[in-house]
Amino acid sequence: MLEKLFKLSASGTSLRKEVMAGFATFLTMAYIMVINPSILSTEGTGMSFGAVFTATILAAAIGTLIMGLYANWPVALAPGMGLNAFFTFGVIFGMGYTYQQALAAVFVAGVVFIILSVTPARKYLINAIPRSMKLGIGAGIGLFLAIIGFIGSGLVVDNPATLLSIGDVSSAPVLLAGLGLVIMTVLDRLGVPGAVIIGILVVSVIAWVTGVSSIGGIVSAPPAPSHMFELDFSLIATGGFIGVAFAFLFVDFLDTAGTLTSVANLTSRVNENGEVEDVERALLADSAATTVGAVLGTSNTTSYIESAAGIREGGKTGLVAVTVAALFLVCLFFAPLAQSIPAFATAPALVFVATLFLKNLKDIDWDDVTEYVPAVLAALLMPFTYSISHGIAVGFITYVLVKVLSGRFSDLNLGSIVIAAVSVLYFVAI
């Protein structure tokens, strides 16, 4: 049955190798089970940690199973970093949406993504987005995550005079958060699987033992996904809602395209023409996972670049993904442990992941001012306006303007112009 489903022999792999690869991938991305509910249940959103914890795991398991069984790719999915922060801090706190309205925007983005995935538009859109803007947006998401991590650790605090200021660096939360970042960095350098989740757990244990934080339990029945089907489409006809849904779609699409392209290169799924083979099924699996996640009660579910950890262990087929999904489901019973992990233990994970996003900056064309200025502007505005959508919008408007006014019309395509026009309408609407 496994041979028929996953074509293990034809892929040059084995059951043992695929299962071990699944364990490696799971360990590198297990942190999302703690961080996603922590972000979405931030005080003021109205969402419950337990409900989001269950939704996170179910969305990850279902999306990953679709990827493994339908697309036969060794890729795991879960609610995306950056998108979850935008959901909470950009849409709910920044724009005043309820979480039900935000979930509706995620659902709409997922449906549009499904439509794009089954039409030739997907390839056009991937090619239409300027490379510099892809890189700048990726870096901006990293900066956005970083500032959330700094605030969560207590390292950065608000200041009425300077907006931001450094916190009490001698406090236990700040020191433990710093220790967590060091642990994650060192373990990653040594090639230890699960460096991020190990760092989170070590800091949490120290906090529990020293009394800085307390543990409320380890195992229990899974919390009910009480935010399931809580979608509010009352704003669907407004420009603001369309802009939010577009931002969710755009970032999700960029993230997925980049991840699947990287995985395709690692697993020899790129043909002699440079085209990714069987990408249609993988894109459809990813987009379906977003709609499922929204119904369950979480932000966009997307393909994880951490899947490369399993591929490095020799994983090549969808059996890797099925293994990851099974491991996620087992974790449903550890909600009390996850909820006991303090914010300053997950904060360094946000900063660590942010540094990975910031690697994009080195590949921007720094010899062309009309390329790097819009890209850097998009990146900087995301943390400074606390909004991914604002950064994308200003970046694309600037990109089109500087190209037109400097006589570089040939650098533009219809896709960039349309995104810039939508961005203008977005600012008019809000």
C-alpha positions as CSV (number, residue, x, y, z in Angstrom):
1,M,0.0,0.0,0.0
2,L,2.8,2.4,0.9
3,E,4.6,1.6,-2.3
4,K,1.5,2.3,-4.3
5,L,0.7,5.5,-2.6
6,F,4.2,7.1,-2.3
7,K,6.3,5.2,-4.9
8,L,9.1,4.7,-2.4
9,S,11.3,2.5,-4.6
10,A,11.0,4.7,-7.6
11,S,12.0,7.7,-5.5
12,G,15.0,5.9,-4.1
13,T,13.9,5.9,-0.5
14,S,12.6,3.5,2.2
15,L,10.0,3.4,4.9
16,R,12.5,3.9,7.7
17,K,14.2,6.9,6.0
18,E,10.9,8.6,5.3
19,V,9.7,8.2,8.9
20,M,12.9,9.5,10.3
21,A,12.8,12.4,7.9
22,G,9.3,13.1,9.2
23,F,10.5,13.2,12.8
24,A,13.3,15.7,11.8
25,T,10.8,18.0,10.0
26,F,8.4,17.9,13.0
27,L,11.0,18.8,15.5
28,T,12.1,21.8,13.5
29,M,8.6,23.2,13.3
30,A,6.9,22.0,16.5
31,Y,7.4,25.5,18.0
32,I,4.3,26.7,16.0
33,M,2.0,24.7,18.3
34,V,3.0,27.1,21.1
35,I,3.7,30.3,19.3
36,N,0.6,30.5,17.0
37,P,-1.9,30.2,19.9
38,S,0.2,32.6,21.9
39,I,0.0,35.2,19.2
40,L,-3.6,34.7,18.2
41,S,-4.9,34.7,21.8
42,T,-3.0,37.8,22.8
43,E,-5.2,39.8,25.3
44,G,-7.8,41.8,23.4
45,T,-8.3,39.5,20.4
46,G,-11.1,37.6,22.0
47,M,-9.6,34.2,21.0
48,S,-8.9,31.4,23.4
49,F,-5.4,29.8,23.7
50,G,-6.9,26.3,24.0
51,A,-9.2,26.7,21.0
52,V,-6.4,28.1,18.8
53,F,-4.0,25.4,20.1
54,T,-6.4,22.7,18.8
55,A,-7.1,24.6,15.6
56,T,-3.4,25.0,15.0
57,I,-2.7,21.3,15.3
58,L,-5.8,20.2,13.3
59,A,-5.0,22.7,10.5
60,A,-1.4,21.5,10.4
61,A,-2.3,17.8,10.5
62,I,-5.1,18.1,7.8
63,G,-3.0,20.4,5.5
64,T,0.0,18.2,5.8
65,L,-2.0,15.0,5.2
66,I,-3.4,16.6,2.0
67,M,0.1,17.5,0.9
68,G,1.4,14.0,1.6
69,L,-1.5,11.9,0.3
70,Y,-2.7,14.0,-2.6
71,A,0.5,15.8,-3.8
72,N,3.0,13.2,-2.6
73,W,5.4,16.0,-1.6
74,P,7.7,15.8,1.6
75,V,6.3,19.1,2.8
76,A,4.6,19.9,6.1
77,L,2.2,22.7,6.6
78,A,1.1,24.8,9.6
79,P,-0.2,28.3,10.3
80,G,2.4,30.6,9.0
81,M,4.7,32.9,10.9
82,G,4.3,36.5,10.0
83,L,0.8,35.9,8.8
84,N,-0.4,35.1,12.3
85,A,1.3,38.2,13.6
86,F,-0.4,40.3,10.9
87,F,-3.7,38.6,11.8
88,T,-3.5,39.8,15.4
89,F,-1.5,43.0,15.4
90,G,-2.3,44.3,11.9
91,V,-5.9,43.3,11.3
92,I,-7.5,43.0,14.8
93,F,-5.5,45.6,16.7
94,G,-4.4,47.8,13.8
95,M,-7.7,47.9,11.8
96,G,-10.2,47.2,14.5
97,Y,-11.5,43.9,13.0
98,T,-13.0,41.2,15.1
99,Y,-11.3,37.8,15.0
100,Q,-14.4,36.5,13.2
101,Q,-14.0,39.1,10.4
102,A,-10.2,38.4,10.2
103,L,-11.0,34.6,9.9
104,A,-13.4,35.5,7.1
105,A,-10.6,37.4,5.2
106,V,-8.3,34.4,5.6
107,F,-11.0,32.1,4.2
108,V,-11.6,34.4,1.2
109,A,-7.8,34.5,0.6
110,G,-7.8,30.7,0.7
111,V,-10.7,30.4,-1.8
112,V,-9.0,32.8,-4.2
113,F,-5.7,30.9,-3.8
114,I,-7.6,27.6,-4.7
115,I,-8.9,29.3,-7.9
116,L,-5.5,30.6,-8.8
117,S,-4.0,27.1,-8.2
118,V,-6.2,25.4,-10.8
119,T,-5.7,28.1,-13.5
120,P,-2.7,29.3,-15.5
121,A,-2.8,32.5,-13.4
122,R,-0.6,30.9,-10.7
123,K,2.5,30.8,-13.0
124,Y,1.9,34.3,-14.3
125,L,1.6,35.8,-10.8
126,I,4.7,34.1,-9.6
127,N,6.7,35.5,-12.5
128,A,4.9,38.9,-12.4
129,I,6.1,39.9,-8.9
130,P,9.5,41.6,-9.1
131,R,12.3,39.6,-7.5
132,S,13.4,42.6,-5.4
133,M,9.9,43.0,-4.0
134,K,9.7,39.4,-3.1
135,L,12.9,39.7,-1.2
136,G,12.0,43.0,0.5
137,I,8.6,41.7,1.6
138,G,10.3,38.5,3.1
139,A,12.7,40.7,5.0
140,G,10.0,43.0,6.2
141,I,8.0,40.0,7.6
142,G,11.2,39.1,9.5
143,L,11.5,42.6,11.0
144,F,7.8,42.5,11.9
145,L,8.4,39.2,13.8
146,A,11.5,40.6,15.5
147,I,9.8,43.6,17.0
148,I,7.0,41.4,18.3
149,G,9.6,39.1,19.8
150,F,11.5,42.0,21.4
151,I,8.3,43.4,23.0
152,G,7.2,39.9,24.2
153,S,10.6,39.4,25.9
154,G,10.5,42.8,27.6
155,L,13.7,43.9,25.8
156,V,11.8,46.7,24.0
157,V,9.1,48.8,25.7
158,D,7.0,51.8,24.7
159,N,8.2,55.3,25.5
160,P,6.0,58.4,25.1
161,A,9.1,60.5,24.1
162,T,10.8,58.1,21.6
163,L,8.0,55.7,20.9
164,L,10.3,52.8,21.7
165,S,13.0,52.2,24.4
166,I,15.0,49.4,25.9
167,G,13.4,47.6,28.8
168,D,14.9,46.3,32.1
169,V,17.8,44.2,30.8
170,S,18.5,42.8,34.3
171,S,15.0,41.4,34.6
172,A,14.5,37.6,34.6
173,P,12.3,37.5,31.5
174,V,14.8,39.5,29.4
175,L,17.7,37.4,30.6
176,L,15.9,34.1,30.0
177,A,14.8,35.3,26.5
178,G,18.4,36.1,25.7
179,L,19.5,32.7,26.9
180,G,16.8,31.1,24.7
181,L,18.1,32.9,21.6
182,V,21.7,31.8,22.4
183,I,20.6,28.2,22.8
184,M,18.7,28.2,19.6
185,T,21.5,29.7,17.6
186,V,24.2,27.3,19.1
187,L,22.1,24.2,18.6
188,D,21.2,25.2,15.0
189,R,24.9,25.8,14.3
190,L,25.7,22.3,15.7
191,G,23.0,20.8,13.4
192,V,20.7,19.6,16.3
193,P,17.2,19.0,15.1
194,G,14.5,21.0,16.9
195,A,16.8,23.8,18.0
196,V,13.9,26.2,18.4
197,I,11.6,24.0,20.4
198,I,14.5,22.9,22.6
199,G,15.3,26.5,23.4
200,I,11.7,27.2,24.2
201,L,11.5,24.2,26.6
202,V,14.8,24.9,28.3
203,V,13.8,28.5,29.1
204,S,10.4,27.4,30.2
205,V,11.8,24.7,32.6
206,I,14.2,27.2,34.1
207,A,11.3,29.7,34.6
208,W,9.2,27.0,36.2
209,V,11.9,25.7,38.5
210,T,13.0,29.2,39.7
211,G,9.4,30.4,40.2
212,V,9.6,33.1,37.5
213,S,6.6,31.3,35.9
214,S,4.4,28.4,36.9
215,I,3.3,25.2,35.1
216,G,-0.4,24.5,35.0
217,G,-0.3,20.8,33.9
218,I,1.0,18.6,31.2
219,V,-1.6,16.3,29.7
220,S,-5.4,16.7,29.3
221,A,-8.2,16.0,26.8
222,P,-7.8,18.2,23.7
223,P,-9.5,21.6,24.1
224,A,-12.6,22.1,22.0
225,P,-11.9,24.1,18.8
226,S,-14.6,26.6,19.9
227,H,-13.7,29.1,17.1
228,M,-14.7,26.7,14.4
229,F,-17.1,28.1,11.8
230,E,-16.9,31.6,13.4
231,L,-16.6,33.5,10.1
232,D,-18.1,37.0,9.8
233,F,-18.4,38.2,6.2
234,S,-20.2,41.4,7.0
235,L,-17.4,43.6,5.7
236,I,-16.7,41.5,2.5
237,A,-17.9,44.3,0.2
238,T,-15.6,47.0,1.7
239,G,-12.3,48.1,0.3
240,G,-10.6,47.5,3.7
241,F,-11.7,43.8,3.7
242,I,-10.6,43.3,0.2
243,G,-7.2,44.8,1.0
244,V,-6.8,42.6,4.1
245,A,-7.7,39.5,2.1
246,F,-5.3,40.5,-0.6
247,A,-2.5,40.9,1.9
248,F,-3.2,37.4,3.3
249,L,-3.3,36.0,-0.2
250,F,-0.2,37.8,-1.4
251,V,2.0,36.9,1.5
252,D,0.7,33.3,1.6
253,F,1.3,33.0,-2.2
254,L,4.8,34.4,-2.0
255,D,5.7,32.1,1.0
256,T,4.3,29.0,-0.7
257,A,5.9,29.7,-4.0
258,G,9.3,30.2,-2.4
259,T,9.0,27.2,-0.2
260,L,7.9,24.8,-2.9
261,T,10.5,26.1,-5.3
262,S,13.2,25.5,-2.7
263,V,11.9,22.0,-1.9
264,A,11.6,21.2,-5.7
265,N,15.3,22.0,-6.1
266,L,16.3,19.8,-3.1
267,T,14.2,16.8,-4.3
268,S,15.1,17.0,-8.0
269,R,11.6,18.0,-9.1
270,V,12.8,20.7,-11.5
271,N,12.9,19.6,-15.1
272,E,15.4,20.5,-17.8
273,N,13.3,23.6,-18.7
274,G,13.6,24.9,-15.1
275,E,9.9,24.2,-14.4
276,V,8.7,22.6,-11.1
277,E,7.0,19.3,-11.8
278,D,3.7,18.4,-10.1
279,V,3.6,21.9,-8.5
280,E,-0.1,22.2,-9.3
281,R,-1.1,19.5,-6.7
282,A,1.2,21.0,-4.1
283,L,-0.3,24.5,-4.6
284,L,-3.8,23.1,-4.4
285,A,-3.0,21.3,-1.2
286,D,-1.5,24.5,0.3
287,S,-4.5,26.6,-0.7
288,A,-7.0,24.1,0.6
289,A,-5.2,24.0,3.9
290,T,-5.7,27.7,4.3
291,T,-9.5,27.5,3.9
292,V,-9.6,24.5,6.3
293,G,-7.6,26.4,8.9
294,A,-9.8,29.5,8.6
295,V,-12.9,27.3,9.3
296,L,-11.2,25.7,12.2
297,G,-10.2,29.1,13.7
298,T,-6.6,30.0,12.8
299,S,-4.7,32.2,10.4
300,N,-3.3,31.1,7.0
301,T,-1.9,27.6,6.9
302,T,1.1,27.4,4.6
303,S,4.0,25.2,3.5
304,Y,7.0,25.3,5.9
305,I,10.5,25.8,4.7
306,E,11.5,23.8,7.8
307,S,10.5,20.8,5.6
308,A,14.1,21.0,4.3
309,A,15.2,19.4,7.6
310,G,13.5,16.2,6.7
311,I,14.7,16.4,3.1
312,R,18.3,16.7,4.4
313,E,17.6,13.4,6.3
314,G,16.8,11.7,3.0
315,G,13.0,12.3,2.8
316,K,11.6,12.4,-0.7
317,T,7.9,11.5,-0.7
318,G,4.6,12.3,0.9
319,L,5.2,9.7,3.6
320,V,7.3,12.3,5.3
321,A,4.3,14.6,5.5
322,V,2.0,11.8,6.7
323,T,4.5,11.1,9.6
324,V,4.6,14.8,10.5
325,A,0.7,14.9,10.6
326,A,0.6,11.9,12.9
327,L,3.1,13.5,15.3
328,F,1.0,16.7,15.4
329,L,-2.1,14.8,16.3
330,V,-0.4,13.1,19.2
331,C,0.4,16.6,20.6
332,L,-3.3,17.4,20.9
333,F,-3.2,16.0,24.4
334,F,-0.5,18.4,25.7
335,A,-2.4,21.7,25.7
336,P,-1.8,22.4,29.5
337,L,1.9,22.1,28.9
338,A,1.8,24.4,25.9
339,Q,-0.3,27.0,27.7
340,S,2.2,27.0,30.6
341,I,5.0,28.2,28.4
342,P,5.6,31.9,29.2
343,A,5.7,34.6,26.5
344,F,9.4,35.4,27.1
345,A,10.2,31.7,26.2
346,T,8.6,32.0,22.8
347,A,9.8,35.5,22.2
348,P,13.4,34.4,21.2
349,A,11.9,32.0,18.7
350,L,10.2,34.9,16.9
351,V,13.6,36.7,16.8
352,F,15.4,33.6,15.6
353,V,12.9,33.0,12.8
354,A,13.1,36.7,12.0
355,T,16.9,36.3,11.3
356,L,16.1,33.6,8.7
357,F,13.7,36.0,6.9
358,L,16.3,38.8,6.9
359,K,18.7,36.7,4.9
360,N,16.6,37.8,1.9
361,L,18.2,41.3,2.0
362,K,21.6,40.0,0.6
363,D,20.1,39.0,-2.7
364,I,18.4,42.3,-3.5
365,D,20.0,44.1,-6.5
366,W,21.9,46.8,-4.7
367,D,23.3,48.3,-7.9
368,D,19.8,49.5,-9.0
369,V,18.3,52.2,-6.9
370,T,14.8,51.7,-8.5
371,E,14.9,48.1,-7.2
372,Y,16.3,48.4,-3.7
373,V,14.5,51.6,-2.6
374,P,11.0,50.2,-3.0
375,A,12.0,46.8,-1.5
376,V,13.7,48.3,1.5
377,L,10.8,50.7,2.0
378,A,8.4,47.8,2.1
379,A,10.6,46.0,4.6
380,L,11.0,49.0,6.9
381,L,7.3,50.0,7.0
382,M,6.1,46.6,8.1
383,P,7.5,46.9,11.7
384,F,7.2,50.7,11.9
385,T,3.5,50.7,10.9
386,Y,2.9,47.3,12.6
387,S,1.3,46.1,9.3
388,I,2.4,43.8,6.6
389,S,-0.3,45.1,4.2
390,H,0.9,48.7,4.6
391,G,4.4,47.7,3.7
392,I,3.3,45.8,0.6
393,A,1.1,48.6,-0.5
394,V,3.6,51.4,-0.1
395,G,6.4,49.3,-1.6
396,F,4.5,48.5,-4.8
397,I,3.2,52.0,-5.3
398,T,6.7,53.3,-4.9
399,Y,8.1,50.6,-7.3
400,V,5.7,51.6,-10.1
401,L,6.2,55.3,-9.6
402,V,10.0,55.2,-9.6
403,K,10.1,53.0,-12.6
404,V,7.7,55.2,-14.6
405,L,9.3,58.5,-13.6
406,S,12.8,57.3,-14.3
407,G,11.8,56.0,-17.8
408,R,12.1,52.3,-16.9
409,F,8.8,51.3,-18.4
410,S,10.2,48.1,-19.7
411,D,10.8,46.8,-16.1
412,L,7.1,46.9,-15.4
413,N,4.5,44.2,-16.1
414,L,0.7,44.2,-15.8
415,G,0.9,42.3,-12.5
416,S,3.0,45.0,-10.7
417,I,0.8,47.8,-12.1
418,V,-2.4,46.0,-10.9
419,I,-1.0,45.4,-7.4
420,A,0.0,49.1,-7.2
421,A,-3.5,50.2,-8.3
422,V,-5.1,47.8,-5.7
423,S,-2.7,49.3,-3.1
424,V,-3.9,52.8,-3.8
425,L,-7.5,51.7,-3.5
426,Y,-6.6,50.0,-0.2
427,F,-5.3,53.3,1.3
428,V,-8.4,55.1,0.0
429,A,-10.7,52.5,1.6
430,I,-9.0,52.6,5.0
